[in-house]
Amino acid sequence: MPSKKRRPTIRAAPKPTMDEILASRERLNRASTNFLKIDIETALTFLRAARQTTDATRRRRNQAAALRAFNTVTKLMERVNLSHEDVRTIVLGLEQLRSELEELGEVL
C-alpha cells in the first residue's frame, strides 16, 4: 500500500504580549539612539580625514559624507524618544559637527 505524504501543519505564531511589544519598542529606541551617536562620531571622523588629506577629491567626498550624516541625524532625532542626557550628548555633537563643517566652508 503506497504511503501518503502528510502536509506539514501550519501553525500561526503566538501573538506578542503587551510587555513584549513595549520591550521591543524600547530596544528599537535604544538602537536608534546609539545609531545617532555613532553617526555623529563617524561624521567627525570624516571631517578629520577631510582636513588631513591633500587630495581635493577625497576632501570633498569626506566633507559631503559628514554633511549627509549631519542632515540625517538632524532629521531622525525627532523620531527617537531621547533621554535628557542623550539629547544633550547629541546636541553637543551636532554643534561640534556644524562648527567644523562651517570651518570647511559649508553653509548650514
C-alpha positions as CSV (number, residue, x, y, z in Angstrom):
1,M,0.0,0.0,0.0
2,P,1.5,3.4,-1.0
3,S,2.2,5.8,1.8
4,K,0.6,9.2,1.6
5,K,2.8,12.1,2.4
6,R,1.5,14.3,5.1
7,R,1.4,18.0,4.6
8,P,3.1,20.0,7.3
9,T,0.8,21.6,9.8
10,I,0.9,25.3,9.6
11,R,0.7,27.0,12.9
12,A,0.4,30.7,13.5
13,A,2.9,32.3,15.7
14,P,1.6,33.3,19.1
15,K,0.7,37.0,19.3
16,P,3.1,39.0,21.3
17,T,2.1,40.3,24.7
18,M,1.9,44.0,25.5
19,D,5.1,43.6,27.6
20,E,6.9,42.1,24.6
21,I,5.7,44.9,22.4
22,L,6.9,47.5,24.8
23,A,10.2,45.8,25.3
24,S,10.7,45.6,21.5
25,R,9.9,49.3,21.2
26,E,12.4,50.1,23.9
27,R,15.1,48.0,22.2
28,L,14.4,49.8,18.9
29,N,14.6,53.2,20.7
30,R,18.0,52.3,22.3
31,A,19.3,51.1,18.9
32,S,18.1,54.3,17.2
33,T,19.8,56.4,19.9
34,N,23.0,54.6,19.5
35,F,22.8,55.0,15.7
36,L,22.5,58.7,16.1
37,K,25.5,58.9,18.4
38,I,27.6,56.7,16.2
39,D,26.6,58.7,13.1
40,I,27.9,61.9,14.7
41,E,31.2,60.2,15.6
42,T,31.5,58.9,12.1
43,A,30.8,62.3,10.6
44,L,33.5,63.8,12.8
45,T,35.9,61.2,11.6
46,F,35.1,62.0,8.0
47,L,35.8,65.7,8.8
48,R,39.2,64.8,10.4
49,A,40.1,62.9,7.2
50,A,38.9,65.7,5.0
51,R,41.2,68.2,6.9
52,Q,44.2,65.9,6.7
53,T,44.2,64.9,3.1
54,T,45.8,66.9,0.3
55,D,43.7,65.2,-2.3
56,A,40.8,67.6,-3.2
57,T,38.5,64.7,-4.4
58,R,38.9,62.9,-1.1
59,R,38.4,66.1,0.8
60,R,35.1,66.9,-1.0
61,R,33.9,63.2,-0.6
62,N,34.6,63.1,3.1
63,Q,33.1,66.5,3.7
64,A,30.0,65.5,1.8
65,A,29.7,62.3,3.8
66,A,29.9,64.4,7.0
67,L,27.2,66.8,5.8
68,R,24.9,63.9,4.9
69,A,25.4,62.5,8.4
70,F,24.6,65.9,9.9
71,N,21.4,66.1,7.9
72,T,20.4,62.6,8.7
73,V,20.9,62.9,12.5
74,T,19.1,66.3,12.5
75,K,16.1,64.8,10.7
76,L,16.0,61.4,12.6
77,M,16.5,62.7,16.1
78,E,12.9,64.0,16.1
79,R,11.6,60.4,15.7
80,V,13.5,59.0,18.6
81,N,12.4,59.2,22.2
82,L,15.7,60.6,23.8
83,S,16.5,60.9,27.4
84,H,17.7,64.4,28.6
85,E,21.3,63.1,28.7
86,D,21.0,61.6,25.2
87,V,19.6,64.9,23.9
88,R,22.5,66.8,25.5
89,T,25.1,64.4,24.0
90,I,23.6,64.5,20.5
91,V,23.0,68.3,20.5
92,L,26.6,68.9,21.6
93,G,27.8,66.5,18.9
94,L,25.7,68.3,16.3
95,E,27.0,71.7,17.4
96,Q,30.6,70.5,17.1
97,L,29.8,68.9,13.7
98,R,28.1,72.1,12.5
99,S,31.1,74.3,13.6
100,E,33.6,72.0,11.8
101,L,31.5,71.9,8.7
102,E,31.2,75.7,8.6
103,E,35.0,76.0,9.1
104,L,35.4,73.9,5.9
105,G,33.0,76.3,4.0
106,E,29.7,74.6,4.3
107,V,26.7,76.9,4.7
108,L,24.2,75.4,7.1
